């Protein structure tokens, strides 16, 4: 029953396990989904292998970039359903890439990271 304005203040409330909210602070189910993509002056709202609105090269470049430049490890369940584990934004992007026909696990196994520069706010 505590309202925390800054995440750093969680220590003072006794150690919260999960805080799920959107940018307005509304509680959510802790999942994110890509609903639209704007690329090459085109808006895409259907994410499938067969989507012809954006070209194959762009789909591949986006999918590889998303897979290689993220730390999230969602679990791909039967039927292609994603169980989001890790950063929810990254999970949503990885799911979009998967719908385009690119499996992040296969992409990561076929590449090797040379250097990592961690982000710090």
C-alpha positions in Angstrom: 0.0 0.0 0.0 2.8 2.4 -0.8 2.9 4.9 -3.6 6.5 5.2 -4.9 7.3 8.1 -7.1 10.9 7.1 -7.8 12.0 3.5 -8.3 15.1 4.0 -6.2 12.7 4.5 -3.2 11.6 0.9 -3.4 14.2 -0.1 -0.8 12.3 2.0 1.8 9.0 0.2 1.1 10.3 -3.2 2.2 11.5 -4.7 -1.1 8.9 -4.9 -3.8 9.2 -7.9 -6.2 7.4 -6.4 -9.2 6.1 -3.0 -10.2 4.1 -3.0 -13.4 3.0 0.3 -14.9 2.8 2.1 -18.1 4.1 5.6 -18.7 1.1 7.1 -17.0 1.6 4.9 -13.9 -1.5 2.7 -14.6 -1.0 -0.8 -13.4 -0.8 -3.3 -16.3 -0.2 -7.0 -16.8 3.5 -6.4 -17.4 3.6 -7.2 -21.1 4.2 -5.1 -24.1 3.3 -5.6 -27.7 4.3 -3.9 -30.9 1.1 -2.7 -32.6 2.5 -0.5 -35.4 5.9 0.0 -37.1 6.8 3.0 -39.1 9.6 2.3 -41.6 10.5 3.8 -45.0 7.5 6.2 -44.8 5.1 3.3 -44.4 3.1 2.2 -41.4 2.9 -1.6 -40.8 0.3 -3.0 -38.5 0.5 -6.7 -39.6 3.5 -8.7 -38.7 3.8 -11.9 -40.7 6.4 -13.6 -42.9 4.3 -12.9 -45.9 3.8 -9.2 -45.2 4.7 -7.4 -48.4 4.3 -3.8 -47.3 8.0 -3.5 -46.3 10.7 -5.4 -48.2 12.5 -8.5 -47.1 15.9 -6.7 -46.7 14.4 -4.3 -44.2 12.7 -7.1 -42.2 15.9 -9.0 -42.0 18.0 -5.9 -41.0 15.5 -5.0 -38.3 15.2 -8.5 -37.0 18.9 -9.1 -36.8 19.5 -5.7 -35.2 16.8 -6.4 -32.6 18.0 -9.9 -31.8 21.7 -9.0 -31.5 21.2 -5.7 -29.6 19.0 -7.0 -26.8 19.5 -9.0 -23.6 15.9 -10.3 -23.2 15.4 -14.0 -23.4 11.6 -14.6 -23.9 10.5 -18.2 -24.1 8.8 -19.2 -27.3 6.0 -21.5 -26.3 4.0 -23.9 -28.5 2.0 -22.0 -31.2 4.6 -19.2 -31.2 3.3 -17.5 -28.0 5.9 -15.5 -26.2 6.5 -15.6 -22.4 8.2 -12.3 -21.8 11.4 -12.7 -19.7 13.6 -9.6 -19.5 13.1 -6.1 -20.7 9.5 -5.9 -21.9 10.3 -3.5 -24.8 13.0 -5.8 -26.0 10.6 -8.8 -25.7 8.0 -7.0 -27.7 10.5 -6.2 -30.5 11.8 -9.8 -30.5 8.2 -11.1 -30.8 7.7 -8.8 -33.8 10.9 -10.1 -35.4 9.6 -13.7 -34.7 6.4 -12.9 -36.5 8.4 -11.7 -39.4 10.0 -15.1 -39.5 13.2 -14.6 -37.6 14.0 -16.6 -34.5 16.2 -14.5 -32.1 17.8 -17.7 -30.7 19.1 -18.8 -34.1 20.3 -15.3 -34.9 22.2 -15.0 -31.6 23.8 -18.5 -32.1 25.0 -17.5 -35.5 26.8 -14.3 -34.4 29.4 -13.4 -31.8 29.4 -10.2 -29.8 32.8 -8.4 -30.0 32.1 -5.6 -27.5 29.3 -4.5 -25.2 28.7 -1.0 -24.0 26.2 -1.1 -21.1 23.6 1.6 -20.8 23.3 3.7 -17.7 20.7 6.4 -17.1 
